[in-house]
Amino acid sequence: MSRYSYWYSAVWACSLLWCAQLAWAEEPRANLARLGDGGAVVSDAGGHVELTVPLSRSVPWRVHTLDGPPRLIVDFSEVLWDAPPDVRSGSVLAVSAGVYRPGWSRLVMVLGEPLAVDVAEMRVLDDGSAVLQMRLVPTTAEDFRAATGVVPEELRQLDVVPPAASGRVRIALDPGHGGIDPGAQDGGLREADLMLAFARQLKEVLLRTDRFEVVMTRSADVFVPLEARMTLARAAGADVFLSLHADALAEEDGMASGMTVYTLADAVTDQAALRLAERHAQNDILAGVDLAGVEDEIAMVLMDLTRRETRPRSEALANTLVAGFRSYELVVNSNPSRHGGFSVLKAAEVPSVLIELGFLSSAKDRARLVSQDWSARATEAIRDALLQWADEDYLMRQGLMK
Ligand SMILES: [Zn+2]
């Protein structure tokens, strides 16, 4: 029975050929199952680890594991994850839960030791409610690795959209974080929410010029892995990629505030930038994304060549943005043009920048981020900078300007 349930759940993996396009989908559907009394609990019981998830009704679900670090991932269809799991196990380092795809919630357990799924079943109770119960038993690192199953990720073949026939410049807006990954949180604000609201506003402002088309890497509170954001933008034929963030900085990075624009660098020496990039990659791990992607060497060389042409275009965009922020009298960071190893900036052929609109760790920035006057000026500054950059970039590529 237990084995059957486990493999039954794996069948759902096949139905999970969720194309990346789903990230464009609008708000998640209503009529979700809810967590039952007591919520999800992870506990130690006589040499094994138990996971219990009570639900208001049974839902499709699936389980798989990932290595580096060892993680157990449980996906549920249509569950409203409104309370964090209660962790009472010494074998589990961290647990996160939240929306992963529209209609799908994910629970990720970062394991302190290799554990194997021994029993996994969803039981339907007499009153129509259900409970998912899972028993995990210690295993060897070798066996754990052999059993890891990578569910097909969103990084798969996408239809590539031809360049805009309209002559408009296609802008990809990438609101940072979302779903299971809330981003920075401070003063009652979540980076994921702020960035989605800002991106929606920016989209309207850009469309009003009639010079731009806009695609969003997410338009709801859903999780999109870092690599997938870039893939989505590329598949949508984006001419420019703008990633929007308002992270919190660690104390050792000082009381930084103000707007900062990041472009990609090979060797990053800026400690704050290193930590920011690391934290974003860490969020992907906590959301259960497999980062062990292996790129082949020839592809890497070709990408580097393309990147060499794209880099000055990204740099020019970053400089134009910073000048635009200043002309709208927005507060910019004391060192506003920086380099970082952010993986969302790695699209070789698309000029890409990451804008830290402010830092949630700064009270002054928080006040600005929720101010309508500030966001009106910030969106207009970005619009003007994009208009200027698009014209100059066109002339430069035609060889009419240096
Ligand atoms: Zn961020």
Boltz pocket constraint, residues with backbone or C-beta under 6 A from the ligand:
constraints:
  - pocket:
      binder: B
      contacts: [[A, 176], [A, 177], [A, 183], [A, 184], [A, 191], [A, 244], [A, 245], [A, 246], [A, 247], [A, 280]]
      max_distance: 6.0
